[in-house]
Amino acid sequence: MAVRTKFLSLVFLCILTLAAGVAAFLWSPRPPLLLASGTILAPARQLADFSLIDNHGRGFGAANLRGHWSLMFFGYTNCPDYCPTTLTTLAALEKQLRAAKSVAPPQVIFVSVDAKRDTPAQLDQFVPNFDPAFIGLTAASQPAIEALAKKWGVAVRIQYAADGNNYIVDHSTVIFVIDPAGNLAAILSGPFTVDALKSDFQRIVTGRA
C-alpha cells in the first residue's frame, strides 16, 4: 500500500510539473518580432480619422485603410532621390508578392507633403508610373498636410531657394505598416531593400495572424 501511495504521489507530482510548464508557456509573453528594417508595435496603435484626396480626386480617410494591409509613406513628386527610389523598391516588392501568392500584397499609399504643387492630377501622372495600383494622396492645403504629418510623427520642413520661389521639402523617411483593422502595426525605417521589406512584411503578417 505504501509503494502504491508513493507511486500515485510521483504521478501527481509529474502532472503538476507538466501543468506548470504548459501554463508558463501559455502565459509568458511572446518574444518580440525582430525586423530587418524597423520596429513592430505591440499592441498595434489605433489611428485617428483623417481626410485627404486621392489621385483621382476622391476623398480618402481611415476607412479606406480597413480590409487589407497597407504600406504608407510621406514624400512629394519633386523629391530628387528618396521618394522615387522608395516607390521603385515598393513596386518590386509588390511584383514579388504577387508572383509568390503566399501573402496578399498590401496597398501602397504615397502621401504628398507638398500640397501646393502635388494636386490630384499631378499625383495621377506620377504615382502610377511605378505601379498602376499605387495610391497617391494630397491635402486641400499645406497647413492641412503638415498638421496630419505632425500627428503621425513625420517631420516636414520647406526650404526655399535663393530666388524665394523654388523649394525642396525635407521630410521623414519611414514606411508605416497598417493592418486590416486600420491600426498602425509597424514602422519601417530602412535602409529599404526588396528582400528586407519582403521578409519584414511577411513576418508582420504571420505574427498578426
BELTA-V870465 format. One record per pair of residues at least 24 apart in sequence whose C-alpha atoms are under 10 Angstrom apart, sorted by the first residue. I is the first residue (numbers start at 1). J is the second residue. Records with the same first field share a line. If there is no record, write none. Layout:
BEGIN
I=J / J
END
This chain:
BEGIN
32=207
33=200 / 203 / 204 / 207
34=200 / 203 / 204
35=186 / 187 / 188 / 196 / 197 / 199 / 200 / 201 / 203 / 204
36=188 / 189 / 190 / 191 / 192 / 193 / 195 / 196 / 197 / 198 / 199 / 200
37=174 / 175 / 187 / 188 / 189 / 190 / 191 / 192 / 193 / 196 / 197 / 199 / 200
38=174 / 175 / 176 / 186 / 187 / 188 / 189 / 190 / 191 / 192 / 196 / 197 / 200
39=185 / 186 / 187 / 188 / 189 / 200 / 204
40=177 / 184 / 185 / 186 / 187 / 188 / 200 / 203 / 204 / 207
41=177 / 183 / 184 / 185 / 186 / 187 / 204
42=184 / 185 / 186 / 208
43=183 / 184 / 185 / 186
44=177 / 178 / 179 / 181 / 182 / 183 / 184 / 185 / 186 / 208
45=178 / 179 / 182 / 183 / 184 / 185 / 186
46=178 / 179 / 181 / 182 / 183 / 184 / 185
47=151 / 152 / 178 / 181 / 182 / 183 / 184
48=148 / 151 / 152 / 182 / 183
49=182
50=148
51=137 / 138 / 139 / 140 / 144 / 145 / 148
52=111 / 136 / 137 / 138 / 139 / 140 / 144 / 145 / 148
53=111 / 119 / 120 / 136 / 137 / 138 / 139 / 140
54=109 / 110 / 111 / 119 / 120 / 121 / 123 / 124 / 135 / 136 / 137 / 138 / 139
55=110 / 118 / 119 / 120 / 121 / 122 / 123 / 124 / 125 / 126 / 127 / 128 / 134 / 135 / 136 / 137 / 138
56=119 / 120 / 121 / 123 / 124 / 135 / 136 / 137
57=119 / 120 / 121 / 123 / 124 / 136 / 137 / 138
58=120 / 137
59=137 / 138 / 139
60=135 / 136 / 137 / 138 / 139
62=181 / 182 / 183
63=181 / 182
64=180 / 182
65=107 / 109 / 178 / 179 / 180 / 181 / 182 / 183
66=178 / 179 / 180 / 181 / 182 / 183
67=179 / 180 / 181 / 182
68=104 / 105 / 106 / 107 / 178 / 179 / 180 / 181 / 182
69=104 / 105 / 106 / 107 / 108 / 177 / 178 / 179 / 180 / 181 / 182 / 183 / 185 / 201 / 205
70=105 / 106 / 107 / 108 / 109 / 175 / 176 / 177 / 178 / 179 / 180 / 182 / 183 / 184 / 185
71=105 / 106 / 107 / 108 / 109 / 110 / 175 / 176 / 177 / 178 / 179 / 184 / 186 / 187 / 188 / 201
72=106 / 107 / 108 / 109 / 110 / 111 / 135 / 136 / 174 / 175 / 176 / 177 / 178 / 187
73=108 / 109 / 110 / 111 / 112 / 154 / 172 / 173 / 174 / 175 / 176 / 177 / 187 / 188
74=109 / 110 / 111 / 112 / 113 / 114 / 136 / 137 / 138 / 149 / 154 / 155 / 156 / 171 / 172 / 173 / 174 / 175 / 176
75=110 / 111 / 112 / 113 / 114 / 156 / 169 / 170 / 171 / 172 / 173 / 174
76=110 / 111 / 112 / 113 / 114 / 115 / 117 / 118 / 123 / 126 / 136 / 137 / 138 / 168 / 169 / 170 / 171
77=110 / 111 / 112 / 113 / 114 / 117 / 118 / 122 / 123 / 125 / 126 / 127 / 136
78=112 / 114 / 117 / 118 / 126 / 167 / 168 / 169
79=114 / 168 / 169 / 170 / 171
80=168
82=171 / 173
83=110 / 173
84=126 / 127 / 130
85=192
86=130 / 173 / 174 / 175 / 190 / 191 / 192 / 193 / 194
87=127 / 129 / 130 / 131 / 134
88=129 / 130 / 131 / 194
89=130 / 192 / 193 / 194 / 195 / 197
90=130 / 131 / 134 / 192 / 193 / 194 / 197 / 198
91=129 / 130 / 131 / 132 / 133 / 134 / 194
92=130 / 131 / 193 / 194 / 195 / 198
93=193 / 194 / 195 / 196 / 197 / 198 / 201
94=131 / 133 / 134 / 194 / 198
95=131
96=194 / 195 / 198
97=198 / 201 / 202
102=202
103=198 / 201 / 202 / 205 / 206
104=202 / 205
105=198 / 201 / 202
106=134 / 177 / 178 / 179 / 180 / 201
107=133 / 134 / 135 / 178
108=133 / 134 / 135 / 136 / 175 / 177
109=133 / 134 / 135 / 136 / 137 / 175 / 176
110=134 / 135 / 136 / 137 / 138 / 175
111=135 / 136 / 137 / 138 / 139 / 145 / 149
112=136 / 137 / 138 / 139 / 142 / 145 / 146 / 149
113=137 / 138 / 139 / 141 / 142 / 143 / 144 / 145 / 146 / 148 / 149 / 154 / 155 / 156 / 157 / 158 / 169 / 170 / 171
114=138 / 139 / 141 / 142 / 143 / 145 / 146 / 156 / 158 / 168 / 169
115=139 / 140 / 141 / 142 / 143 / 144 / 145 / 146
116=140 / 141 / 142
117=142
152=176
177=201 / 204 / 205
179=204 / 205 / 208
180=205
END
